[in-house]
């Protein structure tokens, strides 16, 4: 090779090095060539994480590749977690795909010199429902979850089934006297005992007892206190009683009052709360008593005469549900009680569930809403064309799982340019859905084909 040729090659490689370095440095400092002319324009970054990871990323339908892959023409797409730099500002349709999972897609705006974060994207598994065990679902009355979230109780017209909520398997089942007109379930605070109608069930021993015989009572309604595993409360001939399981003794707490019958009752934090109906003045109210000696503390007027029940009994607030008007009343009571309290009414609350951050999820006839205690604000999350039958907080608090009469869906709380809605299951009539504690599976009762029973749908 002659000296002249070597000089020419040196010049060519030097120019190529300088040009390539300029491109790389321009890219590194956040600039890119504008498509509307030969000029430099400041760019932005997409910082994307997903659960599970390894999802492929597309922007406006174009699969994203690593920088060196773009230069060499190799077809190796980037996957999450990833930071995609050098993107011109504008609106982008961002799509994440992973084999075996529902895709995630949303339009997002990228600004110059800024990073747009997608940190809590969750991809839900794309799968079919699996039969866990068979059951004639026409016999199903109600279900209830234990306080520790480990057990799910299924009550039929003549049987109670204790289910492991981790996998839906049957832990135990107990035959009950036929009682098609009742559907009462109450768990003890330690999740070791259960009342199904008037039968007391001990999970450790597997023994059952008829509370009407133990308490020498003709009462039909028994419940545990909110923070008690030893004491049970019940009504008998209009009087409210406390029954001590270990001591096998009962005592009367409150006697009936003329024109003020008991509608519901709750023992919590050393106080007894009794919902009464004033049939003379046509309104309902909550009477408060000291649990130790039944000393009267005061009343809270609920205004209208309706059918109220205590719900969400382990929440800090006192929760009362108006079954007739589908309204939820929240009571924040301070002690010593001096008639100063906060009463909040939330309408159209067919279903409600608290999360750990003291936010309340509300499901109306066809909408999902969020109420936050911090700012006393109610936010519409989505509105559907069909009634919503249940809704659950998902484990990372950025997603909700909800059910209609024949579908299951997931809704993302991130509201940038709308909330991502994922259809998990369609066109299968279902009832009594329940999400397990770790969010991996949702269970429900349905008839798929000719087989009726408990089904599971894997979410991850």
Residue pairs with C-beta under 8 A, 6 or more apart in sequence:
26 32
26 40
27 67
27 85
27 86
30 42
30 43
30 44
30 45
30 85
30 86
30 113
31 40
31 41
31 42
31 43
32 40
32 41
32 43
32 86
32 87
32 88
33 39
33 40
33 41
34 40
34 41
34 88
35 88
41 88
41 89
41 112
42 89
42 112
42 113
43 85
43 86
43 87
43 88
43 89
43 112
43 113
44 87
44 88
44 89
44 110
44 111
44 112
44 113
44 114
44 115
44 116
45 83
45 84
45 85
45 87
45 110
45 114
45 115
45 116
46 57
46 59
46 82
46 83
46 84
46 87
46 92
46 94
46 108
46 110
46 115
46 116
46 118
47 82
47 83
47 115
47 116
47 117
47 118
47 119
48 57
48 80
48 81
48 82
48 83
48 84
48 94
48 96
48 118
48 121
49 80
49 81
49 118
49 119
49 120
49 121
50 80
50 81
50 96
50 98
50 104
50 118
50 121
50 122
50 123
51 120
51 121
51 122
51 123
51 396
51 460
52 98
52 101
52 123
52 460
53 79
53 80
53 81
54 79
54 80
54 98
55 79
55 80
55 96
55 97
55 98
55 101
55 104
55 121
55 123
56 63
56 77
56 78
56 79
56 96
56 97
56 98
57 63
57 64
57 77
57 78
57 79
57 80
57 82
57 84
57 94
57 95
57 96
58 64
58 93
58 94
58 95
58 96
58 97
59 84
59 87
59 92
59 93
59 94
59 95
60 92
60 93
61 93
61 95
63 77
64 77
64 78
64 82
64 84
65 74
65 75
65 76
65 77
65 78
66 76
66 78
67 86
68 74
69 75
69 76
78 84
80 96
80 121
83 115
87 110
88 110
89 110
89 111
89 112
90 109
90 110
91 107
91 108
91 109
91 110
92 107
92 108
92 109
92 110
93 105
93 106
93 107
94 105
94 106
94 107
94 108
94 118
95 103
95 104
95 105
96 103
96 104
96 105
96 121
96 123
97 103
98 123
100 125
100 126
100 127
101 123
101 124
101 125
101 126
102 123
102 124
102 125
102 126
102 422
102 423
102 424
103 123
104 121
104 122
104 123
104 420
104 422
105 420
106 416
106 417
106 418
106 420
107 417
107 418
108 116
108 118
108 416
108 417
109 116
109 416
109 417
110 116
120 396
120 398
120 414
122 394
122 396
122 398
122 399
122 410
122 412
124 410
124 422
124 424
124 459
124 460
125 458
125 459
125 460
127 457
127 458
128 457
129 425
129 428
129 444
129 446
129 448
129 455
129 456
129 457
130 455
130 456
130 457
130 458
131 448
131 451
131 453
131 454
131 455
132 167
132 168
132 169
132 443
132 453
132 454
132 455
132 456
133 168
133 169
133 170
133 453
133 454
134 451
134 452
134 453
135 154
135 156
135 445
135 452
135 453
135 454
136 452
137 431
137 445
137 446
137 447
137 452
137 453
139 156
139 157
139 158
139 159
140 154
140 155
140 156
140 431
140 432
140 445
141 155
141 156
141 157
141 180
141 182
141 183
142 155
142 183
142 185
142 432
143 152
143 153
143 154
143 155
143 185
143 432
143 434
144 152
144 153
144 155
144 185
144 186
144 187
145 151
145 152
145 153
145 165
145 187
145 434
146 152
146 153
146 187
146 191
146 194
147 187
147 189
147 190
147 191
147 314
148 191
149 165
149 436
149 437
150 164
150 165
150 166
150 191
150 437
151 162
151 163
151 164
151 165
151 171
151 187
151 191
151 203
152 162
152 163
152 164
152 165
152 168
152 434
152 443
153 160
153 161
153 162
153 163
153 185
153 187
153 194
153 196
154 160
154 161
154 163
154 432
154 454
155 161
155 183
155 185
155 196
155 197
157 178
157 179
157 180
158 175
158 176
158 177
158 178
158 179
159 173
159 174
159 175
159 176
160 173
160 174
160 176
160 185
160 194
160 196
160 199
160 201
161 170
161 172
161 173
162 170
162 171
162 172
162 173
162 174
162 194
162 201
162 203
163 169
163 170
163 171
163 443
163 454
164 170
164 171
165 434
165 436
165 437
165 443
166 436
166 437
166 438
167 441
167 456
168 441
168 443
168 454
168 456
171 203
172 203
172 206
174 196
174 199
174 201
174 208
176 196
176 197
176 199
177 197
177 199
179 197
182 197
182 220
183 197
184 195
184 196
184 197
184 221
184 222
184 223
185 194
185 195
185 196
186 194
186 195
186 222
186 223
186 224
187 193
187 194
187 195
187 224
188 194
188 224
188 228
188 229
189 224
189 225
189 226
189 227
189 228
189 229
190 229
191 203
192 202
192 203
192 204
192 229
193 200
193 201
193 202
193 203
193 224
193 229
193 245
194 200
194 201
194 203
195 201
195 211
195 222
195 223
195 224
195 232
197 220
198 210
198 211
198 212
198 219
198 220
198 221
198 222
199 208
199 209
199 210
199 211
200 208
200 209
200 210
200 211
200 214
200 222
200 232
200 245
201 207
201 208
202 208
211 217
211 219
211 222
211 232
211 234
211 243
212 218
212 219
214 243
214 245
214 248
215 222
215 232
215 234
215 236
215 241
215 243
215 250
216 250
217 234
217 236
217 241
217 250
218 236
218 237
219 234
219 235
219 236
219 241
221 234
221 235
222 232
222 233
222 234
222 243
223 232
223 233
223 234
223 265
223 266
224 231
224 232
224 233
225 231
225 232
225 233
225 266
225 267
225 268
226 266
226 267
226 268
226 269
226 313
226 314
227 267
227 268
227 269
228 267
230 244
230 245
230 246
231 242
231 243
231 244
231 245
231 267
232 242
232 243
232 245
233 240
233 241
233 242
233 243
233 253
233 265
233 267
234 240
234 241
234 243
235 241
235 262
235 265
237 256
238 255
238 256
238 261
238 262
239 252
239 253
239 254
239 255
239 256
240 252
240 253
240 254
240 262
240 265
240 272
240 274
241 250
241 251
241 252
241 253
242 250
242 251
242 253
242 267
243 249
243 250
244 250
253 272
253 289
253 291
253 294
254 262
254 272
254 274
254 289
254 294
256 262
257 276
259 278
259 279
259 280
260 276
260 277
260 278
260 279
261 276
261 277
261 279
262 274
262 275
262 276
263 275
263 276
263 277
263 284
263 307
263 308
263 309
264 274
264 275
264 308
264 309
264 310
265 272
265 273
265 274
265 275
265 310
266 272
266 273
266 310
266 313
266 318
267 273
267 291
268 313
268 318
270 290
270 291
270 292
271 288
271 289
271 290
271 291
271 297
271 335
272 288
272 289
272 290
272 291
272 294
273 286
273 287
273 288
273 289
273 310
273 318
274 286
274 287
274 289
275 284
275 285
275 286
275 302
275 308
275 309
275 310
275 320
276 284
276 285
276 286
276 287
277 283
277 284
277 305
278 284
278 285
278 305
279 305
282 304
282 305
283 301
283 302
283 303
283 304
283 305
284 302
284 303
284 304
284 305
284 306
284 308
285 299
285 300
285 301
285 302
286 299
286 300
286 302
286 318
286 320
286 331
287 296
287 298
287 299
288 296
288 297
288 298
288 299
288 300
288 333
288 337
289 295
289 296
289 297
290 297
297 337
298 337
298 339
300 331
300 333
300 341
300 343
302 308
302 320
302 329
304 325
306 322
306 323
306 324
306 325
307 322
307 323
307 324
308 320
308 321
308 322
308 323
308 329
309 320
309 321
309 323
310 318
310 319
310 320
310 321
311 319
311 320
311 321
311 328
311 352
312 319
312 352
312 353
312 354
313 319
315 354
316 358
317 330
317 331
317 332
318 330
318 331
318 332
318 333
319 328
319 329
319 330
319 331
319 352
320 328
320 329
320 331
321 327
321 328
321 329
321 349
321 352
322 328
322 329
325 347
326 347
326 348
326 349
326 350
327 345
327 346
327 347
327 348
327 349
328 345
328 346
328 349
328 352
328 362
329 343
329 344
329 345
329 346
330 342
330 343
330 344
330 345
330 346
331 341
331 342
331 343
332 341
332 342
332 344
333 341
334 340
334 341
344 376
346 352
346 360
346 362
346 371
346 378
348 362
348 364
348 365
348 367
348 369
349 362
349 363
349 364
350 363
350 364
350 365
350 387
350 388
351 362
351 363
351 388
351 389
351 390
351 391
352 360
352 361
352 362
352 363
353 360
353 361
353 391
353 392
353 393
354 360
354 361
355 361
355 393
355 397
356 397
357 397
358 372
358 373
358 374
359 370
359 371
359 372
359 373
360 370
360 371
360 372
360 373
361 368
361 369
361 370
361 391
361 392
361 393
361 400
362 368
362 369
362 370
362 371
362 378
363 369
363 388
363 389
363 390
363 391
363 402
364 388
365 387
365 388
366 383
366 384
366 385
366 386
366 387
366 388
367 380
367 381
367 382
367 383
367 384
367 388
368 380
368 381
368 382
368 383
368 388
368 391
368 400
368 402
368 411
369 378
369 379
369 380
369 381
370 378
370 379
370 381
370 413
371 377
371 378
371 379
372 379
381 400
381 411
381 413
381 419
382 411
382 419
382 421
384 404
386 404
386 405
386 407
387 404
387 405
388 402
388 403
388 404
389 403
389 404
389 405
389 431
389 433
390 402
390 403
390 433
391 400
391 401
391 402
391 403
392 400
392 401
392 402
392 433
392 435
392 442
393 400
394 400
394 401
394 410
394 435
394 439
395 438
395 439
397 413
398 412
398 413
398 414
399 410
399 411
399 412
399 413
400 410
400 411
400 413
401 408
401 409
401 410
401 424
401 435
401 442
401 459
402 408
402 409
402 410
402 411
403 409
403 430
403 433
403 444
405 429
405 430
406 426
406 427
406 428
406 429
406 430
407 423
407 424
407 425
407 426
407 427
407 428
408 423
408 424
408 425
408 430
408 433
408 442
408 444
408 457
409 421
409 422
409 423
409 424
410 421
410 422
410 424
410 459
411 419
411 420
411 421
411 422
412 419
412 420
412 421
413 419
414 420
424 442
424 457
424 459
425 457
428 446
428 448
429 446
429 447
430 444
430 445
430 446
430 455
431 444
431 445
431 446
432 444
432 445
433 442
433 443
433 444
434 442
434 443
434 444
435 441
435 442
435 443
436 442
436 443
439 459
439 460
440 458
440 459
440 460
441 456
441 457
441 458
441 459
442 456
442 457
442 459
443 454
443 455
443 456
443 457
444 454
444 455
444 457
445 452
445 453
445 454
445 455
446 452
446 453
446 455
448 455
